[in-house]
Amino acid sequence: MTASTPAYAPILEVAPSQPTDEAIARTVQVLGNGGVIALPTDTLYGLACLYGDSKGAERIQAMRGFDKAARPLTFLLPDIGELPKYAVVGESAYAILRKIFPGPYCAELGAGPAVPEPFLNEDRRTIGVRIPATALCEKLLWAVGKPLLTATAKTPSGDVLHTAGEIKREYGRRLDLILDAGSLSGPPSTVVSLAGDWVTVLREGRGPANKLIG
C-alpha cells in the first residue's frame, strides 16, 4: 500500500438489539466529522451519512451509481414524532404510518418546505422515510439529533452486500466506519407511497401489505 492509498474502514461489531454506549459514541463522532458509514437496519445494511451533509450524500450516490436528481437518499428517523420536521403528512397517512412504523417499510411522503432540493425528489417534491425497528438505529438517531440519509448497501450493478466483509471488499476504502451485525439477508423494505390521494405499493418487500389497508 502506498502513502496515497486510502486505508480500509475499521469494522466495529455491534448488537442491533443492545448497542453499547461506546459503539454509539464512536459512530456519532464519525458521522459528526462528515463520515460515511455502513450500518445494519431491520432489513439489510445501508450506507449512511448525516442529513445536511451534501458531500456525504454525493459519496453514497457515487458509490451506488445514482443519478442525484432521480434517486435521492432515504431518511432514517428515530420516531414518528419527528416526521413533521421533514414531511407533510395528512391524518389518513398518519393512520397508516402508525401501523407500519417502526418496521420494515419505506414511506414516500411529500417533502416539508425546509428540506433542501439536494435531499428530495425534485420532480415529485417527495422524500422516502424509514423508521427501522432496531435499538441501534433508534439510539444512534437520537444521539446524532438529525436524520441519517441512506441507501441500501449494494454494488453499482445492484447486488446486495449481506455482510461487513462484503461491504469492506466493495467499499472499504471509501467508507469511514462499518458496523458489523453479522449476515443480513432476505427481502428489502416494502415501499409505499402516501404522497397522493391513494396508498400505492411501489415495491413489495419484507413488510406485510395487509398492514396498509383496513
C-alpha positions, 0 to 999 in steps of 0.5 A: 500500500502506498502513502496515497492509498486510502486505508480500509474502514475499521469494522466495529461489531455491534448488537442491533438489539443492545448497542453499547454506549461506546459503539454509539459514541464512536459512530456519532463522532464519525458521522459528526466529522462528515463520515460515511458509514455502513450500518445494519437496519431491520432489513439489510445494511445501508450506507449512511451519512448525516442529513445536511451533509451534501458531500456525504450524500454525493459519496453514497450516490457515487458509490451506488451509481445514482443519478442525484436528481432521480434517486435521492437518499432515504431518511432514517428517523428515530420516531414518528414524532419527528416526521413533521420536521421533514414531511407533510403528512395528512391524518389518513397517512398518519393512520397508516404510518402508525401501523407500519412504523417502526418496521420494515417499510419505506414511506414516500411522503411529500417533502416539508418546505425546509428540506433542501432540493439536494435531499428530495425528489425534485420532480415529485417534491417527495422524500422516502422515510424509514423508521427501522425497528432496531435499538441501534438505529433508534439510539444512534438517531437520537444521539446524532439529533438529525436524520441519517440519509441512506441507501441500501448497501449494494454494488453499482450493478445492484447486488446486495452486500449481506455482510461487513466483509462484503461491504469492506471488499466493495467499499472499504476504502471509501467508507469511514466506519462499518458496523458489523451485525453479522449476515443480513439477508432476505427481502428489502423494505416494502415501499409505499407511497402516501404522497397522493390521494391513494396508498400505492405499493411501489415495491413489495418487500419484507413488510406485510401489505395487509398492514396498509389497508383496513 
